[in-house]
Amino acid sequence: MIKNYFENKKREIARKERAKKVKHIATGTAVGGLLGVGAGLLFAPKAGKETREDIKNKTVETKEIIKEKVNETVDKTKEGYIKIKDKVSREIDETKEELDKKKAELKEKKEDIKEDAEEVKEKAKKTKAEVEEGKEEIKEVLKDTKEDIKKAVKE
């Protein structure tokens, strides 16, 4: 999940770089077009007033084309950003869900271990009591055996 997050960030950065390049290309194309139109008009065999009118019209036309291309690029960039943002949000939500599941599993395992530890503790107490009881029985048997040996020796 974290790997995917970083890959998505890397792709997002690459998309932004491509959008920048597209913007630069569009700007360069527009500027080149303007220069070409301007040069064509200046060298055209028309009257000064007519040439100025043509330059004005072409400038307005080119300005609108540039504006349109820039708006298209901005819209595409916004769409890409929204898609990436949504995908990253989904990835974050999925990661949170997975972490919550793992947390619940660990909590359950912790409870199981706690229960097992309690069982072991109870068995240890029981075993200790049995050992104590066995110890007392052995003492009594040894005492009886000792007395039996003393009696046998006296006889």
Secondary structure, DSSP 8 states (H G I E B T S, - for coil): -HHHHHHHHHHHHHHHHHHHHHHHHHHHHHHHHHHHHHHHHHHSS--HHHHHHHHHHHHHHHHHHHHHHHHHHHHHHHHHHHHHHHHHHHHHHHHHHHHHHHHHHHHHHHHHHHHHHHHHHHHHHHHHHHHHHHHHHHHHHHHHHHHHHHHHHH-
